[in-house]
Amino acid sequence: MVATFPTPIRSGVSTPIHQQFTVSFQYTVHFTEALFHSDNALLAETIAADGEAGPKKIMVIVDDGAANHHPHLLSQIEHYGKCYCDALTLTAPPIRVPGGEAAKNDLNLIEQLQRQMDAVGLCRHSYVVGIGGGAVLDMVGYAAATAHRGIRLIRVPTTVLAQNDSGVGVKNSINVYGKKNFLGTFAPPYAVINDAAFLTTLDDRDWRAGMAEALKVALIKDADFFAEIEANAAAIARREMAPMQSSIYRCAQLHMHHIANNGDPFEMGSSRPLDFGHWAAHRLERLTHYHLRHGEAVAIGIVLDSAYSYLAGWLSQAAWQRICNTFRILGFTPYVLELSNHLNYPEHPDSIFRGLAEFREHLGGELTITLLHEIGFGVEVHQVDLQRYREAIALLKSLPIP
């Protein structure tokens, strides 16, 4: 076939050439226990499933917190590499990195990892295995996505929040210029492997914090899922594994369904319903100098937006009380002093309301936040009443602390 090209319509000017193509992404979220035990072939099988001749080079990056709570983890990883040397080759001993938001706040750390990727000869057919909480996975994902325009990433989330939300999605990011997630990529992982054994050593704050994301997606999408969490809240607070694993599975399922079926997986528009409660949460993390865990801040943001919905007459009193009781039983604190900073001066750099402006900017100029019309049914709004938010904050301040 002979290609044809548009004819210039006048000297020096051609008609536009229009381009359109579709790229298909596919990845699997696995559920296992004792991933790096020599009898567990899942990681090796996952890598071998690419159908290419092996063994493949891999670099393993481990969250300090996970390494500290699992003192044999690094040696287990090295032993695993020897056991499955036909599928994978460890390019170096596992690399430890700081956990929490410190991982996302250090540009030097990104450069160090990318230099190491270059030094050991990783290519686009190699693998980076990130093991840790959501912040570490965000940072590792960003480093991998920007090296060689994308080295394959396998995420091994080690916290509740990462297993049910951030670890199973398509986003990676770091914090710069005083803004959360300002630099980032949309780069789906090659695979995600959730290992329940990592959850057993979480402290109570991290065990609880991840449930905020499960409550978030339940409140805006699935009333039955909220009722399940509500019924199991006391058991989850007692650290019973079965209801926690059930919650993680359903939450991950809902997040992935939304990404695949909402029509905007890379968030090209201004609609981000999965960020229910997050405009205030991102702001609170910064105002508290990241003393609040992401999930703890999200919990406050969800209760705040639920209070606004209740005061606006959209959410019934019975529904509002169910929401508050569930968060209380799980052990979340609904109020911090930073919520009340400079409420009458929305443009003040320490005002919670600056979060609305930052959200508007991040979404491309139009404010779009999700509020509740009932449990399981979120609605998007493009403008809000700051006085009603002030009343909502006062309501949160009056709630009992667990």
N, C-alpha and C positions, 0 to 999 in steps of 0.2 A: 504494500500500500504506500502511495506517495503522500507525504504530509502536505497539507495546504496551509498557507499563512494569509492573514488579512492583508488586503491591499491598502496602501496609504490613501487616505481620503483627500489629502492635500500635501503639498511639498513639506517634508520634514515632520509630518504628524501621522501616526498610525492609530488604528482602532485598538482599544484595549484588548489584552489577552487575559481571559478569565481562567482562573485555576480553582479546582475543587477536588479534594480527595478525602477519603475516610481511612482512619487508622483504627484497627481493632485491638483492644487490650483484653487480656485474660490472665487471671491469677487465682490461686487457691489459698484459702485459709485453712490450715490443718490444726487439729487438736490432738495433743499427745501428753505424755508425762515422761520425765527423765530423758529429754531429747539427746543428751550427749552420753548416755549410757552406751557401752559398746554393743549391747544387744538391740539397740534402737536404730534401725537403718533409715529412718524417715528422711533425715537431712541429706544423706548420700543419695537416696532414691530420688529426692526432689531435684537435686542437681543433675543426676544422670538422666532424668526425664526430658532434658532439653534435646536429647537425641544426637548430640554432637560427640565426637571422639573425646575421651577424657584421658587423664584426669584434668580437672579444671582448677586453676589458681583461685584461692579464696583468701580474703583478708577478714579477720574477725575482730570486731571492736566491741568492747564490753563496758557497760556502765559500772562505775566504781561501786555503787550501792549493791548491785547484783553480785559483784565479785566479793565484796566484804561479807555479804550474808551467805554466800555459797563458796567457802574458802577453797574447795577442791575444783571449782568450775574451770579455772584456767588449765590445770593439769588434765582434767577430763577432756577438754577440747583438743589438747595436743595428742592425747592418747587416741581420741576418736579419729583424728586425721591419719594416724598410723594404721588404725584398723580398717579404714575405708580409703586407702591410698590409691585404689584403682579408680575412684570417682573424684577425689579432691586432693589438692596439695595445699597445705598451709604455707603461705609465703613467708610467714614470720610468726613468732609467738603472739597470742592474743594481745591487743592493745587496750589498755585501760584508759578511760576518759572520765572526767567529772560528771556526776549525775545531776539531774534537775536542770533548772533554767541556766545555771552556770555554763552548761554545755552549749546553750544557744546564744550566750552573750559574748563569746570569745572568738573573734575572727581569726586570731592566731591558731586556734585549735583546728579550724577548717583547713587552713593552709598546711599545717603539719600533717594532717591526714592525707591531703592530696599529694603532698611531697612523697609520703610513704607509698601511696598507690603508684606513683611514677617510679619510685626507686625499686620496687619489687616487680615491676613490669606487668601490672594489671592491664587488661584490655577490655573491650566491650563484650567479650565472651567470658570474662572472669566474673567473680562474685564477691560482693561485700556483704558480710553477715553482721548485722547490728543487733546486739543483745542489750536490752535495757528498757527504761521507762520511755514515755512519750517524748520527752524533751531530747533525750539522747538519740532516739530514732529519727526525730525531725532533723537533727544536726547531721547525723550520719547519712541520712537520705539525701540531704542537700549536697554534702560533699561528694557522694557517689554520683548523683545526677549531673553534677557540673564537671566531673572528670571524664575526659573522652566523650563529652556530651551524653554520658549515661553509662555507668557500669551497673550490671545487674545487682539488685538489692534483695536480700532475704532478711525480713524482719523477724526477730524473736522477742516479742514484747514480754516484759517481766512484771508489769503492774496491771491492776484491774482496768484502769483507764486506758492503757495502751492496748490491752487485749480486746476490749469491747468497742474502741472508738478510733483513736488516732493511729494505732498500729495497723488497722485494716483498711485505711483509706488511701488516697492518692496524693496527699500533700506532704511536702517537706519544707522546712523553713528555719531561719535563725532571726534573732532580734538585733536590730541595729538602729542608730539614730533615735534612741529612746522609744522605739515603737516595736511592739510584739509582731513577729512574723513579717517584717517588712521585706526581707529578702527570702525568696523561696521558689520552689518549682512544683509543677504538677507532674509527677513521675510515678506511675503505679509500680509497686514492687513486683519482683519476679514471683515471690511467694511470701506467705506469712505463716509462721509456726507458733502456735500458742501452747506453752508448756505449763500445765497447772501446778507443777512442783514449785515454780518460782513464787507463786502466790502465798505459799505457806510461811514464808519468812518476812512478808511485808509487815511494817508496823501498822498500828490501828488507823493512823491517819491516811496512809496510802491505800489500805484495804477499803476504807470507807469512801475516799475521795473519788475513786473510779465510778462509784454508783451514781454520781451526779449525771454522768453522760447517759447512763441507762435510763434514769428518770427523765432526762431531757427528751430523748427520742420517744419514750413511752407517752409523755404528756402531749406531744404534738402529733403523734402518729398512731398510737395503739393503746386504747383504753384498757383492753384486756391485759396487756403487758404491765401497765401501771398497777392494775388490781393484783397481779401476781407479785410484783415487788412489794406492794402494800401488805399483802398477806404474809410475806416472808421477811419483812423488814427486821423483826426481832431476831430471827434465826441468822440472817446475814450479819447483824450487829454482833451476834455471838460467834461469828467466824465459822459458821457451818459451810462446808465446801459445796455441797450439792446445790443449794439454791443460788449460791454465787456463780457456779459454773453455768447453771441454767440461764441466769441473767446475762452473763457474758455472751453466751451463744446467741441469744435472741437479740441482744443489743447489736452485736456485730452483724447479724443477719439483716436487721433493719437499716443499719448504716450502709451496708453494701447494696441493698436493694435500692435505696434512695440514689446512691451514686450512679448506679447502672440505669435506672428507669426514670429519673427526674428530667432527663434531657439536657442537663448542663453539668456534666461531671467535672469540668475544669473551671466552673464558676465564671463564665464569660459575661453573664448578666449580673443583676444586682440582687438576686434572690438567694438567700442563704438560710433556709429554715433550720438546718442542722446547727446553726449558731444561736439557737434560742437561749437567751440568758447570757450570751457571750459579750455583748457590748459593754456591760458593766463588769463582767468577769475579767476581761483583758485589762481594763482600767484599774481594777482593784489589785490585780497582781503587781502592776507597776507601783501603785500608790503604797502598797505594803512592802515594797522592795523585795517582792517575790517570797515574802514570809508565808503567804497563803499558797498552798498547793493549787495547781490549775483546777482540779476538781472541786476543791473547797470554794474557790472563787466562783466557779460555774454554779455551784449550789446556791450561793447567795444571789447571783444574777437571776437564776430561775425563780427563786422565791420572790425576788423583787418584781420581776415581770409578771408573775402570777398575782402578786398583790395589786399591781397596776390594773390587771385584767379584772380582778374582783371589784376594785373601786370604780372602775368604768362601767360596772353592771353587766359585763359579759360572762363572768365566771360566778357561779352560784356560791353562796356562803358555805354550803355543804362541801362543794368541791374544793374550795379554798382551804377548809379545815382538814380535809383528807390529805391535801398536798403538804400542809404544814406538819401534820402529825407524822407523816411518813418520813419527812426529812428529820424530824426531831427524834424518832425512834432509831433511825440510822446513826444519829449522833452529830448531825451537822449543826454548826452555829449559824444562825440566820443573819447576824448583824456584826459589823466591825465599825470602829470609829471613822474610818476613812470614807464610809458612805456619806457621812454628814459634813464633809469638808466643803466649805464655801458654796453651800447650796443656792445662795442667792446671787452667785456670780458664776454663771455657767462657763464663761471663757477663762476663768482662773485656771492656771496650769495644774492645780491640785484638786480641782472639782471633779466629782464623778461624772458630771455631765459632759466633760470633754470627751468622754468615751463615745458619746453619740456623734460628735463631729468626726472623730477618728474612724468610726464605723462607716459614716457617710463617705468619707474620703476613700476608704479601703474598697468600698463597693462601687466607686466610679461616679460619685456626685449626688446620688439619690439615696436618702435614708430608707432602708428597708429592714425592719426588725419583725420578729415573730412574737405574737402574743396569743393568749388562749381565749377561745370562746366556750370551750368545755374541755374536760379531760379527754385527751386523745384527738383533739381537733385544734390545730394551730392556724392562725390567720396572719397574713402579712399586713403591716401598716407602714405608711410613709411619713407620718407626722405624729408627734406625741405632745402631751400636755405636761410641761415641767412641774407645774404646781401639783398635779396628781402624782407625779413621781416623788415629790417632796412628802406628800401624804403617805405614799407607799413606804418610803424610808422610815417615817415615824412609826408606821404599823410594824415594820420589821423590828424596830428598836424595842417595841413593847412585847414581842414574842418571848416565851420562856426559853432559856438556854439549857440544852440537855446536860 
